[in-house]
Amino acid sequence: MPTTPSSSGARSSSITAKDLSVQLDNSQSSVIYVDIPGCTDQQAADYLFEKPPLHVEHDAVRNLWAVRKATPEEVADAEA
């Protein structure tokens, strides 16, 4: 089932895609692990629709959100 932005999307989080992108750019890794308080799976998926688009998923081992730049294919799939 395609993911579409929700009315309570990533923008409701206090951490914006721009904030995460800056952290990612300043890291020496292609993936960063962050705590996004109150973030849901739907809000994480909504980061694909932000500028810049980010792939955010929960890492159960670290109990943090894994963040990386979204691929063009991921963005296209989310928009379809």
Summary of the structure (lengths in Angstrom):
residues: 80
radius of gyration: 11.7
end to end distance: 9.9
largest distance: 34.1
contacts: 209
relative contact order: 0.24
helix: 38%
strand: 19%
